Amino acid sequence: MSDDGTDLAAFAARLPGKGALMGLDPGTKTIGIAVSDTGRAVASPLETRRRGKFAADAVWLAERARARAIAGIVVGLPLNMDGSAGPRARSARAFGRNLARALDLPVAFWDERLSTVAAERALLEADTSRRRRTEVIDHVAAAIILQGALDRLAAIGRSE
């Protein structure tokens, strides 16, 4: 992993050949969670957790990671539209670095600009009710983040 965790080639090099990845969309109030299949082709929304203290969130995420034999984690990085990192991006980086230490798993960051917009659009196209959209938006966004990283990892694998 590079110093900032954005180097997916370095992240891929730290992963075993097979094993599911977990995608996280850490917001200020919730964490959206998605997982991939063991072949790392498809991301699926899993659930949303209301955020608490980091230690409690880390224990909860570690349990999920162990139960699904997670090989690595992709954390959404909420960059500004101009590509700069604001307070939310710095918070996501700190969350990811702390999680990497707590879970002893490789962590990478994926630019999540417009992932929530894409999730909202997909849910509207599926005619999802407003109440249901509120319940699932974060883990659908996590799946979009994870799928972007999976697609890039697949491209890296093909170019080697």
N, C-alpha and C positions, 0 to 999 in steps of 0.2 A: 504494500500500500504506500502511496506517496505520502508526503507530509500532510497534505490536506485531504487525502482519501479520494481524490477525484480521478486518479489514474486507474482506469478499469483494467488495463493490461497487467499492472502490478497486482491488483486485486485478484484477477483471474489466476495468476501464477501462484497465489497463496491458497487457492481452493483445491480440494480433491477433485478427481475426474468426474465424479457424479455426486449428487446431493442437492437437496432443495435449498433455495435461498429464501430469505424473508425480506419483504419490502416494508418500510415504515414511512409514514407521513406524520411526523411529530408536529402537532400544532400547539397552541398555547393551552388549550383545554382538553384535547384528545390526542390519541395516537391511532392512526389508521394502520391496520396490519393486513398484509397480503403474503401469500406464499407461492412458490413455484413448484412444479413437478420436479422429480429427481433428475430428469434430463435437462432441466433448465430451459424449457421451450415456452411454457405457458404460465402466466401469473394469474392467480385467482384471489379475489377479495376474501378475507377471512373474518375479521371483526374489528370493532373500534373499542378502545379502552379510554375511559375518562382518566386524564392524567392526575397523578398524585405526586408524592415525593419521589425523586429519582430512584432511591434504593428500592422502594416498593415496586415501581414500574420495572426496574431491572430484574428483580426476582420473578415477577410475573412473566416478562418476556423470556427469561431464561427457561422457565418451565415450558413455555410454548415451543421454544427452540429445541429443547431436549426431546419433547414428545414427537416432534416432526423431523428429528435428525437434521437440523438446519446446519448447512456448511458455511454460510456467510450471510451478511446483512447489507442491504442497500437502503440508505437513508435519503429521503427526499431533501434537496437543498433549495430552499426558497429564495433564489436570487432575484434581484430587481430586474425589471424588463431590460435595462441597459447592461445587464451582466454583472453589476456590482453586488457586493455582499453587504446587506444591511443587518440590523439587529436580529431579525428572524433567522437569517442564514448563519450568523455567528452562533446563535443558540442551537441550531440544528447541528452544526459542526461539533460544538461542545457535547451535545447529547450523544452523537455518534462516537466520539473519542472515548467518552466515559463508558458507553455501552460496550465498545470493543474490549476495554480493560475488564469490565464486570463479567462479560460472557466468554472472554478469551476466544473470540471469533473474528475473522477478518471483516472489516466494515469499509464500504465504499459509499460515496455520495453521488447522487444523480440529480441533475438540474431538473427541478420540478415545475418550472414556470408553466403556467396554464394547465397543469394536471387537474386541478379542481374544476376549472372551466370545462375541460374535456369530460370529466366524470359527470358533472351536472348535465352536459349536453347528452351524454349516453343515457343517463337516467330519465331525462325528459323524453328522449326518443323511445324509451321503453315504457312510456306513459306511467312512470312511477309517481305515486302521490307525494305531495309536498312533505308530509310527515315521514314517509318512508325514505325519501331523499335525504332528509336531515339525519336519519338513523344510519344510513349506509354511505354517505358521500365520502367520508374520510377513508374507509377501507377500499372503496372503489378507486379513489385517487391513489392510494398506496399501490393498488394493482397496476394502474397506469404507469406510475413511477417504476415499479419493478419490471414491467414489460419492456419499457424503454431500455433499461439496463440489460435485460436478458437479450434483447435484439442486438445491442451493441456488443455484448460478450460473444454472441454467436458470430458476428462479423469479425471480431478479433480472432476467434478460433479458426475461421475459414482463411484468414490472411496469413496464418503461421505456416 
